[in-house]
């Protein structure tokens, strides 16, 4: 597995710089499988203990519960966000269990995720051409360990924990722009959530791509969003922007 590591440097933008010269990724969904929007596997046990299979409404209910936490005006730490989401699921579906143990199970699942097959090779190509960064709503240590477990590292990793804001808050994207040292219009953000990634990046003048991978439950997307299926298409989109 390749890396996207120290080759990424602060870039001093030239006048009339053409195309995208910086690239930011959501960590989970764009590079890594799983993530906070995916229903944690522990729900299979919780529903079984209640006496049946996982309710088909549970996946969307979990996504909404997490999304509401991200959109809240007051920042909630990542662990507390999960406790709140589990508590809401327990209420909605009549489940019961140890909240902290459920959160631990979900966090362990984040650490076991794998990078998508093309990620290592494409990042290895891109790091020679553009400045790279991660912009993620994940807990910092969870994200760093998940990346490390897949042989991936980035010079710039911007998280909600660091910024004390969740995407789509403008400040988390503005921090990435400062780190990369590029004008916003020359930075492209790639993520799998329209609300968090496309809306957030567009609000500060960055370009955006929504990634919808085959076999992964798709987030709602507006018609005006540009959609790609994998990092190969991201690489090609970046290179076409220079023409």
Backbone as CSV, one residue per row, in Angstrom:
resi,resn,N_x,N_y,N_z,CA_x,CA_y,CA_z,C_x,C_y,C_z
1,UNK,0.848,-1.193,0.000,0.000,0.000,0.000,0.878,1.236,0.000
2,UNK,0.596,2.161,-0.882,1.391,3.378,-0.954,0.991,4.353,0.130
3,UNK,1.699,5.444,0.189,1.394,6.467,1.181,1.177,7.804,0.503
4,UNK,0.564,8.694,1.245,0.457,10.088,0.828,1.039,10.887,1.961
5,UNK,2.326,11.003,1.995,2.972,11.464,3.217,3.722,12.762,3.037
6,UNK,4.987,12.741,3.418,5.756,13.962,3.507,5.982,14.666,2.201
7,UNK,5.599,14.061,1.072,5.776,14.735,-0.207,4.843,15.928,-0.342
8,UNK,3.774,15.985,0.459,2.866,17.122,0.436,3.499,18.274,1.196
9,UNK,3.623,19.431,0.555,4.269,20.585,1.182,3.381,21.802,1.035
10,UNK,3.655,22.810,1.857,2.970,24.076,1.683,3.329,24.641,0.319
11,UNK,2.344,25.089,-0.408,2.548,25.605,-1.761,2.307,27.098,-1.765
12,UNK,3.220,27.864,-2.340,3.028,29.291,-2.520,2.434,29.501,-3.900
13,UNK,1.220,30.001,-3.951,0.498,30.094,-5.220,1.115,31.146,-6.133
14,UNK,1.203,30.791,-7.411,1.636,31.734,-8.428,0.430,32.542,-8.904
15,UNK,0.665,33.762,-9.391,-0.448,34.513,-9.986,-1.021,33.732,-11.163
16,UNK,-2.338,33.797,-11.320,-3.016,33.124,-12.426,-2.780,31.621,-12.434
17,UNK,-2.673,31.037,-11.256,-2.512,29.592,-11.148,-3.736,28.912,-11.755
18,UNK,-3.492,27.935,-12.630,-4.586,27.298,-13.351,-4.957,25.967,-12.724
19,UNK,-6.258,25.759,-12.561,-6.746,24.461,-12.130,-6.531,24.199,-10.645
20,UNK,-6.774,22.957,-10.257,-6.667,22.548,-8.854,-5.250,22.081,-8.551
21,UNK,-4.612,22.750,-7.578,-3.247,22.416,-7.182,-3.188,21.902,-5.742
22,UNK,-4.317,21.879,-5.081,-4.436,21.295,-3.753,-5.660,20.401,-3.717
23,UNK,-5.593,19.351,-2.923,-6.671,18.364,-2.868,-6.886,17.939,-1.427
24,UNK,-8.121,18.062,-0.955,-8.456,17.615,0.397,-9.481,16.495,0.307
25,UNK,-9.378,15.544,1.235,-10.259,14.386,1.265,-10.970,14.297,2.606
26,UNK,-12.229,13.858,2.548,-12.839,13.279,3.730,-12.158,11.927,3.925
27,UNK,-11.840,11.559,5.170,-11.096,10.317,5.379,-11.930,9.073,5.121
28,UNK,-13.008,8.920,5.895,-13.886,7.768,5.742,-14.904,8.049,4.640
29,UNK,-15.078,7.098,3.757,-15.986,7.282,2.626,-15.235,7.592,1.360
30,UNK,-14.253,8.489,1.429,-13.436,8.803,0.255,-12.241,7.866,0.151
31,UNK,-11.532,7.669,1.268,-10.321,6.843,1.273,-10.532,5.511,1.978
32,UNK,-11.266,5.541,3.068,-11.439,4.366,3.927,-12.897,3.928,3.934
33,UNK,-13.101,2.639,4.054,-14.461,2.122,4.177,-15.057,2.524,5.530
34,UNK,-16.359,2.350,5.669,-16.993,2.635,6.953,-17.136,4.115,7.221
35,UNK,-17.128,4.459,8.509,-17.268,5.848,8.902,-18.505,6.083,9.743
36,UNK,-18.625,7.279,10.316,-19.707,7.539,11.268,-21.105,7.485,10.680
37,UNK,-21.248,7.600,9.354,-22.576,7.534,8.757,-23.041,6.091,8.529
38,UNK,-22.147,5.135,8.649,-22.525,3.736,8.440,-23.012,3.133,9.750
39,UNK,-24.093,2.389,9.687,-24.658,1.765,10.881,-23.639,0.823,11.503
40,UNK,-23.254,1.047,12.769,-22.272,0.165,13.414,-22.769,-1.279,13.490
41,UNK,-21.842,-2.215,13.351,-22.194,-3.636,13.351,-22.791,-4.096,14.672
42,UNK,-22.520,-3.385,15.761,-23.049,-3.780,17.059,-24.578,-3.824,17.053
43,UNK,-25.213,-3.116,16.121,-26.672,-3.142,16.058,-27.213,-4.519,15.663
44,UNK,-26.409,-5.322,14.977,-26.856,-6.684,14.673,-27.122,-7.444,15.968
45,UNK,-26.227,-7.276,16.939,-26.420,-7.941,18.238,-27.571,-7.317,19.011
46,UNK,-27.650,-5.984,19.002,-28.686,-5.306,19.772,-30.086,-5.693,19.286
47,UNK,-30.265,-5.746,17.977,-31.579,-6.136,17.455,-31.847,-7.617,17.689
48,UNK,-30.812,-8.437,17.603,-30.984,-9.873,17.858,-31.417,-10.100,19.304
49,UNK,-30.824,-9.358,20.229,-31.200,-9.485,21.635,-32.630,-9.008,21.882
50,UNK,-33.087,-8.108,21.020,-34.476,-7.664,21.132,-35.441,-8.712,20.558
51,UNK,-34.889,-9.647,19.730,-35.723,-10.730,19.233,-35.955,-10.760,17.744
52,UNK,-35.121,-10.058,16.964,-35.337,-10.060,15.516,-34.139,-9.527,14.768
53,UNK,-34.237,-9.446,13.429,-33.151,-8.898,12.612,-33.090,-7.377,12.724
54,UNK,-32.065,-6.796,12.138,-31.920,-5.335,12.138,-33.098,-4.715,11.386
55,UNK,-33.734,-3.750,12.007,-34.848,-3.044,11.377,-34.338,-2.353,10.113
56,UNK,-35.017,-2.504,8.974,-34.533,-1.879,7.733,-34.481,-0.360,7.791
57,UNK,-35.160,0.227,8.743,-35.122,1.686,8.897,-33.909,2.160,9.685
58,UNK,-33.165,1.235,10.273,-32.107,1.602,11.216,-30.958,2.355,10.541
59,UNK,-30.581,1.965,9.328,-29.446,2.613,8.655,-29.699,4.096,8.454
60,UNK,-30.867,4.441,7.942,-31.188,5.847,7.720,-31.389,6.577,9.042
61,UNK,-31.959,5.898,10.032,-32.155,6.528,11.338,-30.815,6.877,11.979
62,UNK,-29.836,5.981,11.867,-28.504,6.254,12.405,-27.856,7.429,11.680
63,UNK,-27.967,7.445,10.356,-27.377,8.538,9.578,-27.971,9.868,10.005
64,UNK,-29.294,9.911,10.206,-29.933,11.156,10.626,-29.484,11.561,12.023
65,UNK,-29.365,10.573,12.923,-28.954,10.876,14.292,-27.554,11.481,14.326
66,UNK,-26.652,10.926,13.541,-25.284,11.457,13.472,-25.280,12.823,12.802
67,UNK,-26.022,12.961,11.709,-26.070,14.224,10.982,-26.590,15.352,11.859
68,UNK,-27.585,15.067,12.691,-28.112,16.089,13.595,-27.051,16.551,14.586
69,UNK,-26.208,15.646,15.027,-25.127,16.006,15.942,-24.091,16.881,15.234
70,UNK,-23.772,16.534,13.993,-22.816,17.341,13.232,-23.349,18.759,13.004
71,UNK,-24.659,18.865,12.805,-25.260,20.158,12.473,-25.604,20.991,13.697
72,UNK,-25.457,20.432,14.894,-25.823,21.167,16.112,-24.963,22.418,16.275
73,UNK,-25.534,23.455,16.866,-24.805,24.709,17.027,-23.658,24.585,18.028
74,UNK,-23.835,23.725,19.027,-22.802,23.519,20.044,-21.999,22.277,19.709
75,UNK,-20.677,22.401,19.721,-19.815,21.263,19.399,-19.917,20.196,20.477
76,UNK,-20.052,18.944,20.046,-20.105,17.800,20.944,-18.937,16.884,20.603
77,UNK,-18.150,16.484,21.589,-17.006,15.602,21.346,-17.467,14.324,20.656
78,UNK,-16.571,13.720,19.887,-16.921,12.578,19.040,-17.510,11.423,19.847
79,UNK,-16.937,11.125,21.000,-17.483,10.040,21.828,-18.875,10.399,22.334
80,UNK,-19.059,11.632,22.780,-20.375,12.049,23.258,-21.395,12.051,22.119
81,UNK,-20.946,12.431,20.924,-21.815,12.379,19.749,-22.355,10.959,19.555
82,UNK,-21.471,9.978,19.692,-21.902,8.591,19.523,-22.841,8.146,20.644
83,UNK,-22.544,8.564,21.857,-23.440,8.201,22.961,-24.836,8.767,22.699
84,UNK,-24.913,10.003,22.228,-26.201,10.614,21.934,-26.922,9.879,20.805
85,UNK,-26.158,9.487,19.766,-26.765,8.787,18.633,-27.276,7.414,19.052
86,UNK,-26.487,6.686,19.861,-26.942,5.387,20.354,-28.180,5.551,21.239
87,UNK,-28.170,6.574,22.077,-29.310,6.801,22.959,-30.586,7.044,22.137
88,UNK,-30.465,7.818,21.064,-31.620,8.069,20.205,-32.089,6.795,19.517
89,UNK,-31.161,5.959,19.078,-31.531,4.689,18.449,-32.216,3.760,19.444
90,UNK,-31.727,3.738,20.685,-32.361,2.911,21.723,-33.814,3.351,21.922
91,UNK,-34.001,4.676,21.974,-35.354,5.201,22.179,-36.255,4.865,21.000
92,UNK,-35.736,5.078,19.793,-36.566,4.930,18.601,-36.953,3.477,18.322
93,UNK,-36.037,2.542,18.610,-36.268,1.151,18.235,-36.474,0.224,19.436
94,UNK,-36.570,0.783,20.622,-36.811,-0.040,21.793,-35.660,-0.969,22.126
95,UNK,-34.424,-0.499,21.909,-33.236,-1.301,22.195,-32.703,-0.973,23.578
96,UNK,-31.830,-1.842,24.077,-31.185,-1.575,25.364,-29.765,-2.127,25.327
97,UNK,-28.905,-1.523,26.124,-27.517,-1.968,26.184,-26.668,-0.948,26.894
98,UNK,-25.411,-1.289,27.089,-24.446,-0.407,27.735,-23.953,0.608,26.707
99,UNK,-24.288,1.871,26.898,-23.935,2.896,25.919,-22.438,2.953,25.655
100,UNK,-21.645,2.986,26.714,-20.201,3.115,26.531,-19.601,1.887,25.845
101,UNK,-20.119,0.703,26.151,-19.639,-0.506,25.483,-19.987,-0.471,24.001
102,UNK,-21.165,0.049,23.664,-21.557,0.169,22.258,-20.650,1.154,21.518
103,UNK,-20.338,2.265,22.172,-19.434,3.240,21.556,-18.054,2.619,21.342
104,UNK,-17.574,1.872,22.323,-16.278,1.199,22.183,-16.289,0.245,20.984
105,UNK,-17.386,-0.490,20.817,-17.498,-1.409,19.676,-17.445,-0.639,18.361
106,UNK,-18.149,0.480,18.296,-18.151,1.285,17.077,-16.762,1.842,16.785
107,UNK,-16.067,2.320,17.833,-14.725,2.869,17.646,-13.744,1.785,17.195
108,UNK,-13.866,0.580,17.775,-13.007,-0.525,17.343,-13.242,-0.846,15.865
109,UNK,-14.485,-0.727,15.439,-14.807,-0.983,14.034,-14.141,0.041,13.126
110,UNK,-14.098,1.300,13.555,-13.412,2.325,12.767,-11.936,1.966,12.564
111,UNK,-11.323,1.410,13.574,-9.892,1.095,13.494,-9.605,-0.102,12.594
112,UNK,-10.601,-0.937,12.346,-10.405,-2.137,11.525,-10.707,-1.920,10.044
113,UNK,-11.128,-0.716,9.666,-11.534,-0.498,8.279,-10.339,-0.616,7.342
114,UNK,-10.646,-0.895,6.076,-9.608,-0.998,5.053,-9.745,0.161,4.074
115,UNK,-8.630,0.560,3.493,-8.653,1.547,2.418,-9.242,0.904,1.166
116,UNK,-9.891,1.695,0.355,-10.400,1.193,-0.909,-9.224,0.792,-1.817
117,UNK,-9.446,-0.161,-2.721,-8.327,-0.795,-3.430,-7.390,0.151,-4.171
118,UNK,-7.927,1.199,-4.792,-7.079,2.060,-5.624,-6.403,3.181,-4.857
119,UNK,-6.728,3.327,-3.576,-6.310,4.516,-2.828,-4.793,4.676,-2.776
120,UNK,-4.084,3.614,-2.382,-2.630,3.735,-2.232,-1.940,4.167,-3.506
121,UNK,-2.266,3.532,-4.628,-1.582,3.827,-5.881,-1.922,5.221,-6.402
122,UNK,-3.197,5.624,-6.294,-3.586,6.942,-6.802,-2.991,8.056,-5.942
123,UNK,-3.001,7.894,-4.627,-2.385,8.905,-3.766,-0.895,9.032,-4.047
124,UNK,-0.248,7.908,-4.345,1.178,7.942,-4.664,1.425,8.796,-5.914
125,UNK,0.522,8.705,-6.884,0.644,9.543,-8.080,0.343,11.005,-7.771
126,UNK,-0.721,11.248,-7.027,-1.174,12.613,-6.786,-0.234,13.406,-5.902
127,UNK,0.419,12.749,-4.949,1.275,13.488,-4.027,2.466,14.123,-4.735
128,UNK,2.774,13.650,-5.942,3.858,14.237,-6.731,3.388,15.459,-7.525
129,UNK,2.074,15.662,-7.556,1.517,16.699,-8.431,0.760,17.796,-7.693
130,UNK,0.154,17.465,-6.562,-0.652,18.442,-5.824,-0.407,18.291,-4.326
131,UNK,-0.730,19.349,-3.589,-0.653,19.293,-2.133,-1.887,18.581,-1.602
132,UNK,-1.710,17.699,-0.619,-2.787,16.851,-0.123,-3.073,17.096,1.357
133,UNK,-4.332,16.921,1.736,-4.721,17.047,3.144,-5.986,16.237,3.385
134,UNK,-6.214,15.921,4.651,-7.452,15.298,5.100,-8.276,16.344,5.850
135,UNK,-9.576,16.399,5.575,-10.499,17.242,6.327,-11.630,16.338,6.788
136,UNK,-11.680,16.030,8.078,-12.546,14.956,8.554,-13.309,15.337,9.815
137,UNK,-14.510,14.783,9.935,-15.300,14.939,11.152,-14.969,13.884,12.196
138,UNK,-13.955,13.067,11.944,-13.582,12.007,12.880,-12.759,12.531,14.055
139,UNK,-12.726,11.721,15.108,-11.787,11.940,16.207,-10.361,11.818,15.665
140,UNK,-9.472,12.698,16.095,-8.129,12.761,15.511,-7.369,11.450,15.658
141,UNK,-7.312,10.900,16.869,-6.515,9.692,17.078,-7.111,8.491,16.369
142,UNK,-8.431,8.392,16.329,-9.063,7.310,15.583,-8.695,7.378,14.105
143,UNK,-8.771,8.577,13.542,-8.452,8.754,12.128,-6.995,8.429,11.841
144,UNK,-6.089,8.968,12.664,-4.667,8.731,12.426,-4.323,7.252,12.522
145,UNK,-4.920,6.554,13.488,-4.634,5.129,13.629,-5.216,4.328,12.469
146,UNK,-6.417,4.690,12.020,-7.011,3.997,10.877,-6.176,4.206,9.618
147,UNK,-5.684,5.421,9.409,-4.803,5.681,8.264,-3.514,4.878,8.390
148,UNK,-2.922,4.912,9.586,-1.670,4.180,9.820,-1.850,2.686,9.566
149,UNK,-2.965,2.147,9.992,-3.219,0.716,9.800,-3.288,0.326,8.330
150,UNK,-3.504,1.328,7.479,-3.569,1.079,6.039,-2.347,1.616,5.299
151,UNK,-1.303,1.945,6.043,-0.083,2.427,5.422,-0.187,3.803,4.816
152,UNK,-1.097,4.629,5.318,-1.324,5.967,4.777,-0.954,7.028,5.808
153,UNK,-0.353,8.097,5.342,-0.075,9.234,6.216,-0.132,10.510,5.403
154,UNK,-0.497,11.608,6.062,-0.627,12.905,5.406,0.085,13.954,6.240
155,UNK,0.724,14.898,5.557,1.347,16.005,6.273,0.294,16.845,6.980
156,UNK,-0.834,17.060,6.329,-1.883,17.903,6.882,-3.128,17.074,7.159
157,UNK,-3.499,16.992,8.434,-4.718,16.291,8.840,-5.522,17.261,9.704
158,UNK,-6.655,17.702,9.171,-7.507,18.671,9.872,-8.761,17.941,10.310
159,UNK,-9.031,17.946,11.603,-10.193,17.229,12.129,-11.128,18.172,12.883
160,UNK,-12.351,17.709,13.058,-13.329,18.473,13.827,-12.882,18.636,15.277
161,UNK,-12.187,17.640,15.798,-11.706,17.733,17.177,-10.724,18.893,17.315
162,UNK,-9.853,19.042,16.333,-8.877,20.128,16.347,-9.566,21.484,16.220
163,UNK,-10.542,21.572,15.317,-11.210,22.837,15.023,-12.344,23.134,15.983
164,UNK,-12.834,22.100,16.703,-14.014,22.230,17.574,-15.248,22.663,16.781
165,UNK,-15.289,22.200,15.550,-16.433,22.396,14.666,-16.524,21.176,13.760
166,UNK,-17.730,20.824,13.377,-17.924,19.757,12.405,-18.223,20.354,11.034
167,UNK,-17.782,19.658,9.995,-18.227,20.040,8.659,-19.752,20.004,8.631
168,UNK,-20.401,20.951,7.984,-19.880,21.874,6.970,-19.430,23.238,7.486
169,UNK,-19.073,23.374,8.754,-18.624,24.672,9.270,-17.482,25.210,8.414
170,UNK,-17.543,26.468,7.988,-16.512,27.019,7.101,-15.107,26.966,7.686
171,UNK,-14.977,27.119,9.006,-13.635,27.270,9.588,-12.762,26.042,9.385
172,UNK,-13.356,24.851,9.347,-12.539,23.645,9.190,-11.946,23.584,7.777
173,UNK,-12.690,24.078,6.788,-12.167,24.136,5.424,-11.176,25.297,5.266
174,UNK,-11.452,26.397,5.931,-10.528,27.534,5.868,-9.172,27.174,6.474
175,UNK,-9.182,26.343,7.515,-7.915,25.885,8.094,-7.126,25.082,7.062
176,UNK,-7.809,24.222,6.318,-7.134,23.438,5.277,-6.534,24.339,4.212
177,UNK,-7.257,25.367,3.827,-6.753,26.315,2.825,-5.475,26.989,3.319
178,UNK,-5.483,27.397,4.585,-4.288,28.035,5.151,-3.112,27.062,5.160
179,UNK,-3.349,25.827,5.564,-2.273,24.850,5.628,-1.670,24.583,4.249
180,UNK,-2.517,24.516,3.241,-2.021,24.212,1.895,-1.384,25.424,1.233
181,UNK,-1.707,26.615,1.686,-1.086,27.809,1.145,-1.522,28.140,-0.260
182,UNK,-2.766,27.828,-0.597,-3.303,28.044,-1.933,-4.581,28.866,-1.868
183,UNK,-4.912,29.569,-2.961,-6.236,30.202,-3.014,-7.327,29.138,-2.963
184,UNK,-8.444,29.475,-2.370,-9.528,28.498,-2.228,-9.957,27.915,-3.560
185,UNK,-9.983,28.727,-4.602,-10.465,28.244,-5.902,-9.519,27.235,-6.547
186,UNK,-8.308,27.121,-6.013,-7.345,26.146,-6.541,-7.257,24.890,-5.680
187,UNK,-8.212,24.745,-4.749,-8.250,23.566,-3.885,-9.564,22.818,-4.131
188,UNK,-9.467,21.516,-4.296,-10.623,20.653,-4.535,-10.837,19.750,-3.326
189,UNK,-12.078,19.653,-2.866,-12.413,18.759,-1.760,-13.244,17.594,-2.259
190,UNK,-12.941,16.381,-1.765,-13.636,15.163,-2.162,-14.205,14.493,-0.919
191,UNK,-15.517,14.241,-0.921,-16.140,13.556,0.206,-17.424,12.882,-0.222
192,UNK,-17.999,12.092,0.691,-19.184,11.307,0.319,-20.482,11.863,0.886
193,UNK,-20.442,13.034,1.513,-21.652,13.646,2.059,-21.899,14.989,1.382
194,UNK,-23.082,15.142,0.787,-23.400,16.422,0.156,-23.454,17.522,1.205
195,UNK,-24.148,17.262,2.315,-24.333,18.297,3.336,-23.015,18.740,3.950
196,UNK,-22.159,17.791,4.272,-20.923,18.118,4.983,-19.789,18.522,4.047
197,UNK,-19.632,17.808,2.946,-18.469,17.998,2.094,-18.699,18.991,0.958
198,UNK,-19.740,18.780,0.179,-19.989,19.670,-0.961,-20.426,21.048,-0.486
199,UNK,-21.390,21.095,0.408,-21.879,22.382,0.910,-20.771,23.125,1.652
200,UNK,-20.051,22.425,2.519,-19.006,23.067,3.304,-17.883,23.633,2.458
201,UNK,-17.382,22.838,1.518,-16.278,23.291,0.670,-16.721,24.422,-0.242
202,UNK,-17.906,24.294,-0.825,-18.393,25.322,-1.752,-18.585,26.661,-1.055
203,UNK,-18.964,26.623,0.219,-19.244,27.853,0.963,-18.006,28.735,1.121
204,UNK,-16.810,28.137,1.081,-15.583,28.929,1.233,-14.862,29.108,-0.097
205,UNK,-15.511,28.731,-1.206,-14.931,28.969,-2.528,-14.085,27.844,-3.073
206,UNK,-14.038,26.706,-2.384,-13.297,25.548,-2.893,-14.134,24.806,-3.930
207,UNK,-13.453,24.054,-4.804,-14.157,23.126,-5.657,-14.560,21.904,-4.858
208,UNK,-15.485,21.117,-5.391,-15.930,19.935,-4.650,-16.329,18.820,-5.603
209,UNK,-16.078,17.604,-5.166,-16.550,16.403,-5.831,-17.205,15.524,-4.786
210,UNK,-18.331,14.929,-5.135,-18.973,13.967,-4.239,-18.653,12.574,-4.750
211,UNK,-18.079,11.755,-3.879,-17.707,10.403,-4.274,-18.806,9.436,-3.837
212,UNK,-19.286,8.651,-4.792,-20.313,7.641,-4.519,-19.783,6.301,-4.999
213,UNK,-19.253,5.544,-4.079,-18.606,4.283,-4.425,-19.634,3.168,-4.633
214,UNK,-19.315,2.282,-5.568,-20.172,1.145,-5.851,-20.291,0.252,-4.619
215,UNK,-21.511,-0.183,-4.304,-21.733,-1.074,-3.177,-21.853,-0.377,-1.843
216,UNK,-21.664,0.933,-1.783,-21.796,1.679,-0.530,-23.109,2.439,-0.557
217,UNK,-23.828,2.445,0.559,-25.086,3.182,0.615,-24.828,4.640,0.285
218,UNK,-25.643,5.176,-0.598,-25.397,6.505,-1.155,-26.124,7.585,-0.359
219,UNK,-25.397,8.656,-0.067,-25.996,9.791,0.595,-26.806,10.583,-0.428
220,UNK,-27.835,11.302,0.028,-28.582,12.155,-0.898,-27.658,13.160,-1.574
221,UNK,-27.914,13.437,-2.848,-27.055,14.360,-3.597,-27.922,15.274,-4.443
222,UNK,-27.552,16.544,-4.484,-28.262,17.513,-5.304,-27.805,17.413,-6.764
223,UNK,-28.665,17.850,-7.661,-28.382,17.699,-9.090,-27.143,18.453,-9.535
224,UNK,-26.811,19.552,-8.871,-25.682,20.365,-9.314,-24.332,19.841,-8.807
225,UNK,-24.330,18.770,-8.030,-23.065,18.234,-7.503,-22.358,17.399,-8.564
226,UNK,-21.051,17.546,-8.637,-20.240,16.709,-9.519,-19.927,15.412,-8.774
227,UNK,-20.169,14.273,-9.418,-20.060,12.974,-8.764,-18.995,12.119,-9.448
228,UNK,-18.160,11.465,-8.622,-17.177,10.495,-9.117,-17.377,9.188,-8.367
229,UNK,-16.798,8.109,-8.912,-16.988,6.790,-8.300,-15.764,6.289,-7.545
230,UNK,-14.585,6.857,-7.826,-13.358,6.383,-7.193,-12.262,7.429,-7.350
231,UNK,-11.080,7.136,-6.804,-9.985,8.101,-6.858,-9.347,8.193,-8.234
232,UNK,-9.489,7.166,-9.049,-8.999,7.281,-10.424,-9.705,8.431,-11.137
233,UNK,-11.000,8.547,-10.926,-11.754,9.626,-11.559,-11.401,10.978,-10.942
234,UNK,-11.075,10.998,-9.652,-10.613,12.244,-9.025,-9.307,12.693,-9.669
235,UNK,-8.366,11.762,-9.814,-7.071,12.091,-10.446,-7.282,12.666,-11.847
236,UNK,-8.134,12.037,-12.624,-8.373,12.507,-13.990,-9.036,13.879,-13.990
237,UNK,-9.951,14.118,-13.039,-10.619,15.421,-12.931,-9.598,16.510,-12.605
238,UNK,-8.697,16.224,-11.686,-7.646,17.180,-11.325,-6.793,17.535,-12.558
239,UNK,-6.355,16.528,-13.276,-5.473,16.769,-14.416,-6.171,17.538,-15.539
240,UNK,-7.458,17.261,-15.757,-8.198,18.000,-16.778,-8.326,19.481,-16.418
241,UNK,-8.324,19.779,-15.112,-8.481,21.182,-14.695,-7.277,22.030,-15.088
242,UNK,-6.154,21.396,-15.416,-4.952,22.143,-15.783,-4.922,22.511,-17.262
243,UNK,-5.793,21.927,-18.038,-5.759,22.124,-19.488,-6.242,23.509,-19.897
